[in-house]
């Protein structure tokens, strides 16, 4: 008969296995790059533009199972570090291109070679040139009726900036470049001083997102503007 194992020893063994799995979970293959996003707006006073450099990391989630699983069976995740793009339109008005969706932009505008991970991701990291991002594939654009009031956030139709800002305003271009420049820091906080004080709350001041609400402020929080 097999020797019995005490509950304490069994618990210790299981804890050790879990710890080992967690330690190895972060050891999967990954590819990263810095991408520079630039948004240019045509205004009655000329072109206004803003840029932000973000770090994108693509990695497989196999962890401890990586050696025995093919790439297509592992599952792939992505993450982005950085800030929203800020465009100063003058007269105290600003436009922001939010962070969510930025990690997938290269997939939307560049032709990734297959297999897309890791080979396609490596090719993207070596991309040279400027790629134009179609407005319908870009992250969400927003502004604030009052820059000091988070609740006044408004979604912008990229095809009709005049509806938000008035006659003469038009989205000129959104571009993407792979760059060696450092990740942008502090620009969003210079404009949105309250971003440092709202913590994890939604922009409407509530602790949790309300999926039933039609108010955009209830759907957004600080992570939409900055991710460390």
N, C-alpha and C positions, 0 to 999 in steps of 0.2 A: 504494500500500500504506500502511496506517496506520503512523505512527511507533511505534517500539518504546519501551517504558517500562522503565526499569531496575528490578530487584527492590527496590532501596533506596527509590526514589521511589514505587513501588507500595505498599510497606509503610508509608511515611509517609502516603500518601493514605488508605489503609485505617484507619490509626490515627486520623487526623483525623476521618474519618467516624464511627468508633466513639465518639470523645470527644464529637463533636457530638450523637450520638444519646443518649449518657448524660446530657449536659447538659440536653437537652430532655425526657428521660424524666420528670423531676421537675416539669415545667411543665404537666402535665395539669390538668384541672378537679378541684377538690376541695371538699368540704363538711365542716365539723367542728362539734362541739358538746361541751359539758360535761354529763354526766349524773350525777345523784346517786342512788345505790342505797342503800336502807335496808332492813335485815332486822330484824324484831322477833320475839322469842321469848317465849312465855308460860311462866313458870317458877313453881315453888312460892312464890317470893318476889316475884312480880309480873313485869311486863314488862321485858325487857332488849332494847336495840336498839343497832345500830351502823350507821354510814353511811360511804360513800366516794364521792368525786367523781372521775370518770374523764373523760379526753378521748377522744372517738371521732372518727376521720377516715375519710371515705369518698372514694375518688379513682379516676379511671379510669387504666388502664394503657397507654393508647395511645402516650403520649410523643410521639416525633417524627412519628407517623402521625396524631395527633389531628385536624389540619385536614381530612383526607380520609376519615376513618372516621365513620360514624354512631354514636351512643351505644351502640346495641344490639350493635355489632360490636367495641367497644373492649375490653370486659372491665373489671370493677370490683373493686377490692381494699378492704380495711378494716384499720384498726389501732387499738389502744387503748393509752393511756398512763395509768398510775395503779396503784392497789393493790387488793388483795382487801378485801372488807368484813370487819371484825372485830367480833364480838359477844362482850363480856365477860359470861359467865354466872355469874361469882362462883366462889368457892372454887378459884381457879386454873384454871378451865376456860374454854375459848374455842371459838367456832365461826367458821369462815371461809367466805365465798363467794368462790371463786376467780375470777381475771381472765379466763381463756379462756371465750369465749362471750358476754362482756359487750358486745362490739362489735355483736353481732347481736340484742341484746335488743329494740331498738326495732322491728326487723322482726317479732319474735315477738309483741309485745304491742300495737303500734300499727298502724293501717291506713295504709300508705304510699300516697299518690296515685301513679298511673302517668303518665308513665314514672318508675320508682322512682329513677332517677338521671339528671339531678341534681334534678329537681323534687321527687320524694318525699323525698330527703334534706334538701332545703331546708325542706320543710314540717315535718319532724321537728325541725329546729334551731329552729323557731319554736313548737314545741308548748308549751302552757301547761296546767298542771294536774298531777295525780298519776295515774300509771298503775299498776295492780296487776299484778304478774308472777305467773302461775300457777306453783306450785312445780315442775311437770314441765317448764317452759320456762326455768327459772332455771339459772345456772351451777352447777357442782358445789359441794356443801357438804362440808367436812371438819372434823375436830378432831384433837387429839393426845392419846394416852393419857398421855404425859409431854411437857409443852410444851417441854422442853429437849432432847428426843430426836427429830430429824427422822424417824427410821425408824418411829416409832410413829403416823404419820399414819393416819387412818381415814376412810373415806367415811361420810357421814351420809345416811340415808333421809329426805328432806324430809317424807314423810308419817308418819314414825314416829320422832321425836326421842327418845321414851321408851326406845327400844331401845338408844340410845347413852348417854343422860344419866340415865335413870331416870324413874319415875312423876312426872307433873306437868309435864313439858316438852313443849311443842308449838310448831310453827312458826305464828306468828300471821299474819305478812304479809311480803311482799317488794314494795317499791314503787320506781318509777322516776320521776324528775323531770328536766326540762331546766333547767339553772341557770347563773348567772353566777359561782358560787362557784369558787375556785381548786381545782386538782387536789390531792387529799389526798396528803400526803407524811409519811413517818416513822412512821405509826401501826403498820403491820405489823412494822417493825423493832423498835419498842419492845417488842412481845410476843415476836417470834421473833428474838432476838439473834443466833442462829446463821446467819440469812439473809445476813449480811454476810460470812460466812467460807466458805460452801460453794462459792462461785464458780458454775461452770456444771455442777457435778456433780448427779446425781439425789439425791433425799432419802435413798436407801439408801447413799449414799457412792460409788456407781459412776459412772464417767465418762459412760457412755452408757445410754440407756433399753434395757431388756430386754423386748421384746414378749412373750416366753414366760413371764415372771414373773407370778404372781398377786398379788404384793406391790404395793400402791398406791404405796409409797415409791419403787419403781423406775420409776414412770410420771410422777412429778412432779419439778419442779425450781424454782429461784427465780423463773422467769418466770411460774409459775402464781400467784405471790403478789404480784409487783411487776414492772411494765414501765416503763422510762424512755423 
